[in-house]
């Protein structure tokens, strides 16, 4: 690979530049959501309420997004995962306000991530912005 090709590949990787911060934040959320969901499901086993299972789903989404972003060359997987994350945060956020009886205990995505300072709502928006920005830069580099 030539030096120019290497620089282009590095500059459009999802884990380059500010993308490293995104990987770190996703990593923290992967750990936090995994820990929370394991605790919630274990304490309520064998009949965990739906919100606890949704926390487990959020944990899986954060782990997959972290890995996809960290590898740097899995933009499609990262885009799909983070798009699903945004849908999940919005759907569970609305659902948790509409059906408060079912969401008696906070989860990662309930109330749009209120328990986490609304970062679960903002994070996928930033993630999608970063991925789309990287994709445009990649296409511009290939057009030259």
N, C-alpha and C positions, 0 to 999 in steps of 0.2 A: 504494500500500500504506500502510495506517495505521501509526502509530508502534507501537501495541500488536502488530499483526500482524508488523511488522518485528522487534520484540524477541523475539516467540515463535519466529519462523523462525530468528533468530540463536542463540537459546538452545538449540534442539534440533538445530542443524547438527552434523555429525560432527566438524567442524574447530574448534568453539568451545570455549573454556575449556581444561580438561585435554586435550581432543581434539587440541589443537595439539602437545602433547608426544607423543601417540601418532603423529601425522603425522610428526613429526621422527624418532622412533625407526624407524618404518617406512621413511622415506626413507633413513636410514643403512643399514638392512638391505637395502634395494633396491640401493644402491650396492655394498655389501660382497658380497652374493650374486651380483650381476651380474659384478663384477670377478673373483670367485673362479671362477665358472662359465666365463667366457670364457677365463681362463687354463688351467683344467683341460681344457676341451674342445679348445682350440687345441694344447696340448702333446701330447694323445693322438690328434689327428686322423690318419687318417680312421676310427679305430675307438675312439671314446671309450667307456670302460666305463659301464655303467648308472648307477652312483652320480654320475658327472659330469653325465650328462643330468638326473638328479634335482636336482642343484644348479642347473642351468639352469632347470628347472621352478620351483624355489623362487624364483629371481630374478624370473621372470615374475610369480609370485604376489605377491611383495613390491612390485613396480612397480605392478601393478594395484590392490593394496590401498592403496598410498600415494596414488595418483591419486584413487581413489574417496573416501578419507577427506579428502583435501585439498580436493576440490571442495565438500564439505559437504552436498551434496544427493543423493548417490548411496549412501544407506544400504543399499539392497537389494544393490547390487553389492558394497559393502564387506562386508556380512554373508555373502554367498555366497563371496566370495574368502577371507575370514578363516576361515570354517567349513571350507573346503577346505584351508586352511593347517594348521589344527589336525589334521584327518584325516591330512594328509601327514606332519606331524611325528610323529604317533603311529605311523602305518604304517611309515614309513621307520625310525623309532627302534627299533621292535620287530624289523623285518627286519634292521637292521644288527647287532643282537645275535644274532639267530638264524642269520644267514649271514655270519659274519665274513670268510670268504674272498672274498666278492664285494665287501665294503666294506673293502678293504685300505687305502684312503686316506680321510681324513675328508671329509665333505661338510657342507653347511649343516644338513641335518636328521638326519644319522646320529647315533646314540646320543643322540637327543632334543635335538640342538643342543649337545652337550657342548663342542665346539670354540668355541662362542660363549657360554659361561657359562650354558647352558640357557635363554637368552633366547628362542630360537626356540620353546621349549615354553611359556613363560610369556606371551609376546607375544600369541598368538591368544586366549588365555583373557582377558587384559585387554581386548583389542580387542572380543571378543564381549560382555563385560560392559559396556563403554562403549556399544556400539551398542544393546544391549537396554535399557540405562538411558535412553538418549536417546529410544528408541522409546516407552517408557512415559511419559516426560515430555511427549512430543509428543501422545500420546493423551490424557493428563490435561489438557493445555492446550486441546485441541479439545473436550473434554467440558464445559468450563466455559462 
